[in-house]
Amino acid sequence: METVSWQEFEQVDLRVGTIVTAEIFVEAHRPAYILQVDFGADIGVLKSSAQITDLYQPDELVGQQVIGVVNFPAKQIGPIQSQCLITGFPQSDGAVVLIQPERPVENGLKLA
C-alpha cells in the first residue's frame, strides 16, 4: 500500500452534506442517481452522479447525510456535470454502501 503525507491528505476536502433531491439518471450508461447535496452556506448545493441504485431508492435518500469530496474538478457525465464525489464502500457484488455520520451534524463540516 502506498502511503501519503498528512499534507497530501489535507488537500482532499471531505465534507458532510444533506441530500435534498435524488432522481434516476435516465441517460446514464450504468444505473445511477442524480443527487443534489447541500454542503452548507459556504459551499452550497452541489450535484453528483452516484451509482448507488443497488441498495438505495431515491425517496429514501432525501434527507440523509453523506460524505463528499467537494474539491475535485467538475466531471461531465453524459448531460450533467458532477460537481462532487459522494463516498461509499463498494462490496464484492458491486453494491455501494454510503459513508454517513452516525448522528446528524451541521452541513459543511470538514472530516477531521
N, CA, C and O atoms as a printed pandas DataFrame, in Angstrom:
     atom_number atom_name residue_name chain_id  residue_number  x_coord  y_coord  z_coord
0              1         N          MET        A               1    0.834   -1.164    0.000
1              2        CA          MET        A               1    0.000    0.000    0.000
2              3         C          MET        A               1    0.890    1.243    0.000
3              4         O          MET        A               1    1.846    1.336    0.770
4              5         N          GLU        A               2    0.568    2.176   -0.857
5              6        CA          GLU        A               2    1.314    3.430   -0.934
6              7         C          GLU        A               2    0.869    4.355    0.190
7              8         O          GLU        A               2   -0.321    4.440    0.495
8              9         N          THR        A               3    1.809    5.039    0.797
9             10        CA          THR        A               3    1.468    5.978    1.865
10            11         C          THR        A               3    1.387    7.399    1.308
11            12         O          THR        A               3    1.999    7.718    0.289
12            13         N          VAL        A               4    0.616    8.248    2.003
13            14        CA          VAL        A               4    0.525    9.659    1.661
14            15         C          VAL        A               4    0.888   10.462    2.901
15            16         O          VAL        A               4    0.747    9.989    4.029
16            17         N          SER        A               5    1.345   11.652    2.680
17            18        CA          SER        A               5    1.679   12.514    3.816
18            19         C          SER        A               5    0.404   13.146    4.360
19            20         O          SER        A               5   -0.623   13.184    3.683
20            21         N          TRP        A               6    0.487   13.639    5.586
21            22        CA          TRP        A               6   -0.659   14.333    6.181
22            23         C          TRP        A               6   -1.031   15.534    5.315
23            24         O          TRP        A               6   -2.211   15.833    5.131
24            25         N          GLN        A               7   -0.030   16.212    4.791
25            26        CA          GLN        A               7   -0.269   17.373    3.940
26            27         C          GLN        A               7   -1.054   16.975    2.680
27            28         O          GLN        A               7   -1.947   17.707    2.254
28            29         N          GLU        A               8   -0.730   15.833    2.092
29            30        CA          GLU        A               8   -1.468   15.356    0.914
30            31         C          GLU        A               8   -2.905   15.015    1.283
31            32         O          GLU        A               8   -3.827   15.348    0.539
32            33         N          PHE        A               9   -3.110   14.355    2.424
33            34        CA          PHE        A               9   -4.457   14.003    2.866
34            35         C          PHE        A               9   -5.308   15.252    3.084
35            36         O          PHE        A               9   -6.486   15.276    2.729
36            37         N          GLU        A              10   -4.715   16.277    3.662
37            38        CA          GLU        A              10   -5.454   17.514    3.936
38            39         C          GLU        A              10   -5.928   18.212    2.673
39            40         O          GLU        A              10   -6.838   19.040    2.731
40            41         N          GLN        A              11   -5.327   17.893    1.536
41            42        CA          GLN        A              11   -5.742   18.514    0.279
42            43         C          GLN        A              11   -7.088   17.980   -0.205
43            44         O          GLN        A              11   -7.759   18.648   -0.992
44            45         N          VAL        A              12   -7.497   16.806    0.239
45            46        CA          VAL        A              12   -8.792   16.240   -0.139
46            47         C          VAL        A              12   -9.833   16.813    0.825
47            48         O          VAL        A              12   -9.787   16.546    2.026
48            49         N          ASP        A              13  -10.763   17.595    0.297
49            50        CA          ASP        A              13  -11.751   18.281    1.113
50            51         C          ASP        A              13  -13.013   17.424    1.232
51            52         O          ASP        A              13  -13.886   17.454    0.365
52            53         N          LEU        A              14  -13.088   16.660    2.324
53            54        CA          LEU        A              14  -14.227   15.785    2.602
54            55         C          LEU        A              14  -15.183   16.512    3.539
55            56         O          LEU        A              14  -14.803   16.902    4.643
56            57         N          ARG        A              15  -16.437   16.696    3.091
57            58        CA          ARG        A              15  -17.425   17.445    3.859
58            59         C          ARG        A              15  -18.713   16.635    3.993
59            60         O          ARG        A              15  -18.995   15.744    3.192
60            61         N          VAL        A              16  -19.481   16.969    5.023
61            62        CA          VAL        A              16  -20.787   16.348    5.209
62            63         C          VAL        A              16  -21.842   17.238    4.555
63            64         O          VAL        A              16  -21.786   18.465    4.634
64            65         N          GLY        A              17  -22.796   16.588    3.915
65            66        CA          GLY        A              17  -23.904   17.310    3.296
66            67         C          GLY        A              17  -25.177   16.488    3.382
67            68         O          GLY        A              17  -25.141   15.279    3.614
68            69         N          THR        A              18  -26.295   17.160    3.192
69            70        CA          THR        A              18  -27.605   16.501    3.224
70            71         C          THR        A              18  -28.169   16.428    1.817
71            72         O          THR        A              18  -28.198   17.427    1.099
72            73         N          ILE        A              19  -28.616   15.247    1.427
73            74        CA          ILE        A              19  -29.226   15.063    0.104
74            75         C          ILE        A              19  -30.577   15.779    0.099
75            76         O          ILE        A              19  -31.446   15.495    0.923
76            77         N          VAL        A              20  -30.741   16.715   -0.846
77            78        CA          VAL        A              20  -32.000   17.461   -0.933
78            79         C          VAL        A              20  -32.892   16.947   -2.064
79            80         O          VAL        A              20  -34.115   17.057   -1.982
80            81         N          THR        A              21  -32.290   16.388   -3.119
81            82        CA          THR        A              21  -33.065   15.722   -4.163
82            83         C          THR        A              21  -32.282   14.517   -4.660
83            84         O          THR        A              21  -31.051   14.500   -4.643
84            85         N          ALA        A              22  -33.028   13.511   -5.102
85            86        CA          ALA        A              22  -32.433   12.306   -5.696
86            87         C          ALA        A              22  -33.377   11.837   -6.794
87            88         O          ALA        A              22  -34.555   11.578   -6.550
88            89         N          GLU        A              23  -32.847   11.731   -7.999
89            90        CA          GLU        A              23  -33.673   11.285   -9.123
90            91         C          GLU        A              23  -32.902   10.286   -9.966
91            92         O          GLU        A              23  -31.671   10.279   -9.972
92            93         N          ILE        A              24  -33.620    9.463  -10.661
93            94        CA          ILE        A              24  -32.989    8.464  -11.538
94            95         C          ILE        A              24  -32.288    9.189  -12.682
95            96         O          ILE        A              24  -32.862   10.072  -13.319
96            97         N          PHE        A              25  -31.049    8.805  -12.930
97            98        CA          PHE        A              25  -30.239    9.365  -14.018
98            99         C          PHE        A              25  -30.533    8.524  -15.262
99           100         O          PHE        A              25  -29.834    7.553  -15.552
100          101         N          VAL        A              26  -31.566    8.910  -15.978
101          102        CA          VAL        A              26  -32.076    8.121  -17.102
102          103         C          VAL        A              26  -31.024    7.895  -18.185
103          104         O          VAL        A              26  -30.955    6.810  -18.763
104          105         N          GLU        A              27  -30.205    8.905  -18.464
105          106        CA          GLU        A              27  -29.234    8.822  -19.553
106          107         C          GLU        A              27  -27.948    8.088  -19.184
107          108         O          GLU        A              27  -27.107    7.868  -20.055
108          109         N          ALA        A              28  -27.774    7.713  -17.952
109          110        CA          ALA        A              28  -26.537    7.058  -17.505
110          111         C          ALA        A              28  -26.369    5.691  -18.173
111          112         O          ALA        A              28  -27.346    4.974  -18.388
112          113         N          HIS        A              29  -25.123    5.338  -18.498
113          114        CA          HIS        A              29  -24.830    4.023  -19.086
114          115         C          HIS        A              29  -24.992    2.915  -18.054
115          116         O          HIS        A              29  -25.468    1.827  -18.375
116          117         N          ARG        A              30  -24.592    3.194  -16.806
117          118        CA          ARG        A              30  -24.789    2.262  -15.699
118          119         C          ARG        A              30  -25.789    2.898  -14.751
119          120         O          ARG        A              30  -25.777    4.118  -14.590
120          121         N          PRO        A              31  -26.655    2.116  -14.119
121          122        CA          PRO        A              31  -27.688    2.693  -13.256
122          123         C          PRO        A              31  -27.087    3.659  -12.220
123          124         O          PRO        A              31  -26.117    3.339  -11.533
124          125         N          ALA        A              32  -27.694    4.842  -12.133
125          126        CA          ALA        A              32  -27.200    5.877  -11.230
126          127         C          ALA        A              32  -28.325    6.832  -10.873
127          128         O          ALA        A              32  -29.380    6.847  -11.507
128          129         N          TYR        A              33  -28.074    7.626   -9.846
129          130        CA          TYR        A              33  -28.975    8.706   -9.460
130          131         C          TYR        A              33  -28.253   10.033   -9.642
131          132         O          TYR        A              33  -27.025   10.098   -9.575
132          133         N          ILE        A              34  -29.015   11.075   -9.869
133          134        CA          ILE        A              34  -28.501   12.436   -9.807
134          135         C          ILE        A              34  -28.901   12.968   -8.439
135          136         O          ILE        A              34  -30.086   13.061   -8.120
136          137         N          LEU        A              35  -27.909   13.314   -7.640
137          138        CA          LEU        A              35  -28.143   13.831   -6.301
138          139         C          LEU        A              35  -27.819   15.314   -6.255
139          140         O          LEU        A              35  -26.853   15.768   -6.869
140          141         N          GLN        A              36  -28.629   16.061   -5.527
141          142        CA          GLN        A              36  -28.323   17.440   -5.170
142          143         C          GLN        A              36  -28.043   17.395   -3.676
143          144         O          GLN        A              36  -28.902   16.981   -2.897
144          145         N          VAL        A              37  -26.838   17.822   -3.265
145          146        CA          VAL        A              37  -26.414   17.695   -1.870
146          147         C          VAL        A              37  -26.075   19.077   -1.318
147          148         O          VAL        A              37  -25.278   19.812   -1.901
148          149         N          ASP        A              38  -26.685   19.417   -0.193
149          150        CA          ASP        A              38  -26.446   20.703    0.466
150          151         C          ASP        A              38  -25.255   20.577    1.407
151          152         O          ASP        A              38  -25.327   19.893    2.429
152          153         N          PHE        A              39  -24.155   21.246    1.051
153          154        CA          PHE        A              39  -22.937   21.225    1.854
154          155         C          PHE        A              39  -22.790   22.480    2.712
155          156         O          PHE        A              39  -21.676   22.833    3.097
156          157         N          GLY        A              40  -23.882   23.150    3.012
157          158        CA          GLY        A              40  -23.843   24.311    3.902
158          159         C          GLY        A              40  -23.640   25.615    3.172
159          160         O          GLY        A              40  -23.435   25.650    1.959
160          161         N          ALA        A              41  -23.702   26.708    3.953
161          162        CA          ALA        A              41  -23.686   28.061    3.393
162          163         C          ALA        A              41  -22.416   28.382    2.617
163          164         O          ALA        A              41  -22.489   29.053    1.587
164          165         N          ASP        A              42  -21.265   27.929    3.073
165          166        CA          ASP        A              42  -20.009   28.279    2.399
166          167         C          ASP        A              42  -19.835   27.592    1.046
167          168         O          ASP        A              42  -19.236   28.168    0.137
168          169         N          ILE        A              43  -20.347   26.375    0.901
169          170        CA          ILE        A              43  -20.156   25.603   -0.334
170          171         C          ILE        A              43  -21.431   25.597   -1.175
171          172         O          ILE        A              43  -21.369   25.736   -2.397
172          173         N          GLY        A              44  -22.570   25.440   -0.535
173          174        CA          GLY        A              44  -23.846   25.427   -1.241
174          175         C          GLY        A              44  -24.260   24.031   -1.665
175          176         O          GLY        A              44  -23.756   23.033   -1.150
176          177         N          VAL        A              45  -25.186   23.979   -2.612
177          178        CA          VAL        A              45  -25.718   22.715   -3.123
178          179         C          VAL        A              45  -24.915   22.304   -4.349
179          180         O          VAL        A              45  -24.764   23.077   -5.295
180          181         N          LEU        A              46  -24.397   21.068   -4.320
181          182        CA          LEU        A              46  -23.624   20.524   -5.438
182          183         C          LEU        A              46  -24.332   19.300   -5.999
183          184         O          LEU        A              46  -25.040   18.588   -5.287
184          185         N          LYS        A              47  -24.126   19.074   -7.284
185          186        CA          LYS        A              47  -24.738   17.946   -7.992
186          187         C          LYS        A              47  -23.734   16.813   -8.120
187          188         O          LYS        A              47  -22.539   17.044   -8.304
188          189         N          SER        A              48  -24.237   15.573   -8.018
189          190        CA          SER        A              48  -23.372   14.411   -8.176
190          191         C          SER        A              48  -24.126   13.287   -8.871
191          192         O          SER        A              48  -25.320   13.089   -8.644
192          193         N          SER        A              49  -23.418   12.561   -9.713
193          194        CA          SER        A              49  -23.939   11.313  -10.269
194          195         C          SER        A              49  -23.415   10.195   -9.375
195          196         O          SER        A              49  -22.206   10.054   -9.185
196          197         N          ALA        A              50  -24.338    9.398   -8.827
197          198        CA          ALA        A              50  -23.936    8.361   -7.870
198          199         C          ALA        A              50  -24.507    7.004   -8.272
199          200         O          ALA        A              50  -25.717    6.847   -8.438
200          201         N          GLN        A              51  -23.613    6.031   -8.425
201          202        CA          GLN        A              51  -24.025    4.664   -8.776
202          203         C          GLN        A              51  -24.318    3.888   -7.491
203          204         O          GLN        A              51  -23.551    3.016   -7.080
204          205         N          ILE        A              52  -25.446    4.228   -6.872
205          206        CA          ILE        A              52  -25.826    3.635   -5.584
206          207         C          ILE        A              52  -27.222    3.025   -5.647
207          208         O          ILE        A              52  -27.914    2.939   -4.633
208          209         N          THR        A              53  -27.629    2.604   -6.835
209          210        CA          THR        A              53  -29.003    2.144   -7.043
210          211         C          THR        A              53  -29.287    0.750   -6.472
211          212         O          THR        A              53  -30.451    0.390   -6.297
212          213         N          ASP        A              54  -28.261   -0.030   -6.181
213          214        CA          ASP        A              54  -28.479   -1.395   -5.680
214          215         C          ASP        A              54  -29.097   -1.413   -4.288
215          216         O          ASP        A              54  -29.926   -2.273   -3.987
216          217         N          LEU        A              55  -28.701   -0.475   -3.443
217          218        CA          LEU        A              55  -29.130   -0.513   -2.042
218          219         C          LEU        A              55  -30.042    0.630   -1.627
219          220         O          LEU        A              55  -30.583    0.610   -0.522
220          221         N          TYR        A              56  -30.225    1.627   -2.489
221          222        CA          TYR        A              56  -30.973    2.824   -2.103
222          223         C          TYR        A              56  -32.015    3.194   -3.152
223          224         O          TYR        A              56  -31.808    3.003   -4.350
224          225         N          GLN        A              57  -33.129    3.722   -2.681
225          226        CA          GLN        A              57  -34.178    4.253   -3.541
226          227         C          GLN        A              57  -34.159    5.779   -3.411
227          228         O          GLN        A              57  -33.834    6.298   -2.344
228          229         N          PRO        A              58  -34.502    6.503   -4.477
229          230        CA          PRO        A              58  -34.429    7.965   -4.424
230          231         C          PRO        A              58  -35.187    8.585   -3.244
231          232         O          PRO        A              58  -34.672    9.484   -2.580
232          233         N          ASP        A              59  -36.388    8.114   -2.989
233          234        CA          ASP        A              59  -37.185    8.730   -1.925
234          235         C          ASP        A              59  -36.594    8.522   -0.542
235          236         O          ASP        A              59  -36.802    9.359    0.337
236          237         N          GLU        A              60  -35.865    7.438   -0.318
237          238        CA          GLU        A              60  -35.256    7.214    0.997
238          239         C          GLU        A              60  -33.930    7.948    1.160
239          240         O          GLU        A              60  -33.433    8.081    2.278
240          241         N          LEU        A              61  -33.355    8.424    0.068
241          242        CA          LEU        A              61  -32.085    9.157    0.140
242          243         C          LEU        A              61  -32.276   10.606    0.588
243          244         O          LEU        A              61  -31.414   11.167    1.264
244          245         N          VAL        A              62  -33.407   11.211    0.209
245          246        CA          VAL        A              62  -33.650   12.612    0.553
246          247         C          VAL        A              62  -33.666   12.766    2.071
247          248         O          VAL        A              62  -34.377   12.055    2.781
248          249         N          GLY        A              63  -32.860   13.718    2.545
249          250        CA          GLY        A              63  -32.749   13.971    3.977
250          251         C          GLY        A              63  -31.590   13.262    4.649
251          252         O          GLY        A              63  -31.250   13.583    5.787
252          253         N          GLN        A              64  -30.970   12.293    3.961
253          254        CA          GLN        A              64  -29.834   11.587    4.538
254          255         C          GLN        A              64  -28.554   12.404    4.371
255          256         O          GLN        A              64  -28.358   13.083    3.364
256          257         N          GLN        A              65  -27.701   12.323    5.370
257          258        CA          GLN        A              65  -26.404   12.977    5.271
258          259         C          GLN        A              65  -25.387   11.999    4.702
259          260         O          GLN        A              65  -25.418   10.800    4.976
260          261         N          VAL        A              66  -24.478   12.559    3.894
261          262        CA          VAL        A              66  -23.430   11.776    3.247
262          263         C          VAL        A              66  -22.119   12.546    3.347
263          264         O          VAL        A              66  -22.104   13.724    3.703
264          265         N          ILE        A              67  -21.020   11.865    3.028
265          266        CA          ILE        A              67  -19.707   12.483    2.988
266          267         C          ILE        A              67  -19.294   12.597    1.525
267          268         O          ILE        A              67  -19.350   11.623    0.774
268          269         N          GLY        A              68  -18.875   13.801    1.131
269          270        CA          GLY        A              68  -18.478   14.017   -0.255
270          271         C          GLY        A              68  -17.168   14.755   -0.367
271          272         O          GLY        A              68  -16.805   15.556    0.494
272          273         N          VAL        A              69  -16.456   14.465   -1.462
273          274        CA          VAL        A              69  -15.250   15.225   -1.808
274          275         C          VAL        A              69  -15.747   16.425   -2.611
275          276         O          VAL        A              69  -16.368   16.265   -3.661
276          277         N          VAL        A              70  -15.468   17.630   -2.106
277          278        CA          VAL        A              70  -16.015   18.826   -2.744
278          279         C          VAL        A              70  -14.977   19.641   -3.519
279          280         O          VAL        A              70  -15.311   20.688   -4.075
280          281         N          ASN        A              71  -13.730   19.182   -3.565
281          282        CA          ASN        A              71  -12.714   19.963   -4.280
282          283         C          ASN        A              71  -12.086   19.228   -5.467
283          284         O          ASN        A              71  -11.000   19.597   -5.915
284          285         N          PHE        A              72  -12.757   18.195   -5.977
285          286        CA          PHE        A              72  -12.344   17.630   -7.256
286          287         C          PHE        A              72  -12.870   18.546   -8.359
287          288         O          PHE        A              72  -13.874   19.229   -8.156
288          289         N          PRO        A              73  -12.216   18.575   -9.523
289          290        CA          PRO        A              73  -12.793   19.345  -10.628
290          291         C          PRO        A              73  -14.107   18.703  -11.076
291          292         O          PRO        A              73  -14.281   17.489  -10.972
292          293         N          ALA        A              74  -15.025   19.526  -11.574
293          294        CA          ALA        A              74  -16.299   19.012  -12.088
294          295         C          ALA        A              74  -16.017   18.025  -13.219
295          296         O          ALA        A              74  -15.062   18.183  -13.980
296          297         N          LYS        A              75  -16.870   17.004  -13.311
297          298        CA          LYS        A              75  -16.692   15.969  -14.322
298          299         C          LYS        A              75  -17.976   15.842  -15.133
299          300         O          LYS        A              75  -19.059   15.667  -14.575
300          301         N          GLN        A              76  -17.846   15.930  -16.449
301          302        CA          GLN        A              76  -19.005   15.789  -17.325
302          303         C          GLN        A              76  -19.380   14.313  -17.425
303          304         O          GLN        A              76  -18.573   13.487  -17.851
304          305         N          ILE        A              77  -20.598   13.993  -17.033
305          306        CA          ILE        A              77  -21.103   12.623  -17.118
306          307         C          ILE        A              77  -22.404   12.686  -17.905
307          308         O          ILE        A              77  -23.456   13.041  -17.373
308          309         N          GLY        A              78  -22.310   12.335  -19.180
309          310        CA          GLY        A              78  -23.484   12.476  -20.045
310          311         C          GLY        A              78  -23.921   13.932  -20.066
311          312         O          GLY        A              78  -23.097   14.821  -20.283
312          313         N          PRO        A              79  -25.206   14.189  -19.845
313          314        CA          PRO        A              79  -25.701   15.563  -19.926
314          315         C          PRO        A              79  -25.516   16.387  -18.646
315          316         O          PRO        A              79  -25.883   17.562  -18.623
316          317         N          ILE        A              80  -24.961   15.804  -17.588
317          318        CA          ILE        A              80  -24.801   16.578  -16.348
318          319         C          ILE        A              80  -23.330   16.757  -15.997
319          320         O          ILE        A              80  -22.471   15.995  -16.442
320          321         N          GLN        A              81  -23.058   17.776  -15.192
321          322        CA          GLN        A              81  -21.726   17.969  -14.633
322          323         C          GLN        A              81  -21.769   17.561  -13.180
323          324         O          GLN        A              81  -22.474   18.169  -12.374
324          325         N          SER        A              82  -21.012   16.527  -12.845
325          326        CA          SER        A              82  -20.922   16.074  -11.468
326          327         C          SER        A              82  -19.921   16.977  -10.764
327          328         O          SER        A              82  -18.764   17.071  -11.173
328          329         N          GLN        A              83  -20.374   17.648   -9.692
329          330        CA          GLN        A              83  -19.559   18.660   -9.013
330          331         C          GLN        A              83  -18.893   18.156   -7.738
331          332         O          GLN        A              83  -18.065   18.855   -7.154
332          333         N          CYS        A              84  -19.243   16.960   -7.305
333          334        CA          CYS        A              84  -18.642   16.392   -6.095
334          335         C          CYS        A              84  -18.684   14.867   -6.210
335          336         O          CYS        A              84  -19.393   14.307   -7.047
336          337         N          LEU        A              85  -17.912   14.220   -5.355
337          338        CA          LEU        A              85  -17.884   12.757   -5.323
338          339         C          LEU        A              85  -18.471   12.297   -3.990
339          340         O          LEU        A              85  -17.924   12.606   -2.931
340          341         N          ILE        A              86  -19.571   11.568   -4.037
341          342        CA          ILE        A              86  -20.177   11.022   -2.832
342          343         C          ILE        A              86  -19.443    9.721   -2.513
343          344         O          ILE        A              86  -19.256    8.880   -3.393
344          345         N          THR        A              87  -19.029    9.554   -1.264
345          346        CA          THR        A              87  -18.176    8.425   -0.896
346          347         C          THR        A              87  -18.976    7.223   -0.398
347          348         O          THR        A              87  -20.053    7.364    0.182
348          349         N          GLY        A              88  -18.423    6.053   -0.637
349          350        CA          GLY        A              88  -19.049    4.813   -0.192
350          351         C          GLY        A              88  -18.073    3.657   -0.308
351          352         O          GLY        A              88  -16.983    3.780   -0.867
352          353         N          PHE        A              89  -18.504    2.531    0.240
353          354        CA          PHE        A              89  -17.695    1.318    0.200
354          355         C          PHE        A              89  -18.307    0.333   -0.791
355          356         O          PHE        A              89  -19.406   -0.168   -0.553
356          357         N          PRO        A              90  -17.609    0.041   -1.919
357          358        CA          PRO        A              90  -18.120   -0.966   -2.845
358          359         C          PRO        A              90  -17.926   -2.365   -2.260
359          360         O          PRO        A              90  -16.841   -2.722   -1.801
360          361         N          GLN        A              91  -18.994   -3.136   -2.289
361          362        CA          GLN        A              91  -18.938   -4.510   -1.799
362          363         C          GLN        A              91  -18.520   -5.439   -2.937
363          364         O          GLN        A              91  -18.410   -5.005   -4.084
364          365         N          SER        A              92  -18.291   -6.705   -2.628
365          366        CA          SER        A              92  -17.823   -7.659   -3.642
366          367         C          SER        A              92  -18.805   -7.811   -4.801
367          368         O          SER        A              92  -18.394   -8.129   -5.917
368          369         N          ASP        A              93  -20.102   -7.588   -4.553
369          370        CA          ASP        A              93  -21.095   -7.692   -5.628
370          371         C          ASP        A              93  -21.273   -6.388   -6.396
371          372         O          ASP        A              93  -22.105   -6.313   -7.300
372          373         N          GLY        A              94  -20.497   -5.353   -6.046
373          374        CA          GLY        A              94  -20.573   -4.073   -6.735
374          375         C          GLY        A              94  -21.499   -3.061   -6.083
375          376         O          GLY        A              94  -21.433   -1.875   -6.407
376          377         N          ALA        A              95  -22.356   -3.497   -5.175
377          378        CA          ALA        A              95  -23.254   -2.576   -4.478
378          379         C          ALA        A              95  -22.432   -1.655   -3.575
379          380         O          ALA        A              95  -21.480   -2.096   -2.931
380          381         N          VAL        A              96  -22.803   -0.382   -3.531
381          382        CA          VAL        A              96  -22.068    0.608   -2.752
382          383         C          VAL        A              96  -22.852    0.970   -1.493
383          384         O          VAL        A              96  -24.037    1.297   -1.558
384          385         N          VAL        A              97  -22.170    0.907   -0.344
385          386        CA          VAL        A              97  -22.733    1.335    0.933
386          387         C          VAL        A              97  -22.208    2.739    1.205
387          388         O          VAL        A              97  -20.998    2.949    1.282
388          389         N          LEU        A              98  -23.115    3.698    1.350
389          390        CA          LEU        A              98  -22.721    5.082    1.578
390          391         C          LEU        A              98  -21.993    5.270    2.901
391          392         O          LEU        A              98  -22.277    4.582    3.882
392          393         N          ILE        A              99  -21.055    6.206    2.916
393          394        CA          ILE        A              99  -20.411    6.628    4.153
394          395         C          ILE        A              99  -21.261    7.758    4.728
395          396         O          ILE        A              99  -21.503    8.766    4.064
396          397         N          GLN        A             100  -21.708    7.580    5.961
397          398        CA          GLN        A             100  -22.587    8.547    6.591
398          399         C          GLN        A             100  -22.183    8.767    8.044
399          400         O          GLN        A             100  -21.684    7.847    8.692
400          401         N          PRO        A             101  -22.395    9.994    8.573
401          402        CA          PRO        A             101  -22.137   10.200   10.002
402          403         C          PRO        A             101  -23.129    9.384   10.827
403          404         O          PRO        A             101  -24.263    9.173   10.399
404          405         N          GLU        A             102  -22.712    8.928   12.002
405          406        CA          GLU        A             102  -23.581    8.080   12.813
406          407         C          GLU        A             102  -24.651    8.874   13.550
407          408         O          GLU        A             102  -25.552    8.290   14.152
408          409         N          ARG        A             103  -24.559   10.207   13.508
409          410        CA          ARG        A             103  -25.620   11.076   14.031
410          411         C          ARG        A             103  -25.588   12.379   13.245
411          412         O          ARG        A             103  -24.562   12.712   12.651
412          413         N          PRO        A             104  -26.698   13.126   13.228
413          414        CA          PRO        A             104  -26.736   14.364   12.429
414          415         C          PRO        A             104  -25.683   15.375   12.886
415          416         O          PRO        A             104  -25.449   15.560   14.080
416          417         N          VAL        A             105  -25.060   16.018   11.906
417          418        CA          VAL        A             105  -24.096   17.087   12.153
418          419         C          VAL        A             105  -24.400   18.240   11.186
419          420         O          VAL        A             105  -25.179   18.087   10.245
420          421         N          GLU        A             106  -23.781   19.375   11.430
421          422        CA          GLU        A             106  -24.008   20.552   10.607
422          423         C          GLU        A             106  -23.455   20.342    9.201
423          424         O          GLU        A             106  -22.318   19.901    9.034
424          425         N          ASN        A             107  -24.269   20.661    8.188
425          426        CA          ASN        A             107  -23.798   20.568    6.802
426          427         C          ASN        A             107  -22.562   21.430    6.594
427          428         O          ASN        A             107  -22.477   22.551    7.096
428          429         N          GLY        A             108  -21.609   20.891    5.848
429          430        CA          GLY        A             108  -20.401   21.615    5.516
430          431         C          GLY        A             108  -19.221   21.337    6.415
431          432         O          GLY        A             108  -18.105   21.763    6.121
432          433         N          LEU        A             109  -19.453   20.613    7.533
433          434        CA          LEU        A             109  -18.325   20.314    8.403
434          435         C          LEU        A             109  -17.313   19.457    7.658
435          436         O          LEU        A             109  -17.675   18.565    6.890
436          437         N          LYS        A             110  -16.032   19.745    7.898
437          438        CA          LYS        A             110  -14.947   19.026    7.225
438          439         C          LYS        A             110  -14.553   17.808    8.051
439          440         O          LYS        A             110  -14.457   17.875    9.277
440          441         N          LEU        A             111  -14.327   16.698    7.361
441          442        CA          LEU        A             111  -13.844   15.491    8.031
442          443         C          LEU        A             111  -12.473   15.766    8.622
443          444         O          LEU        A             111  -11.596   16.327    7.964
444          445         N          ALA        A             112  -12.302   15.363    9.874
445          446        CA          ALA        A             112  -11.020   15.609   10.561
446          447         C          ALA        A             112  -10.427   14.292   11.006
447          448         O          ALA        A             112   -9.351   14.270   11.603
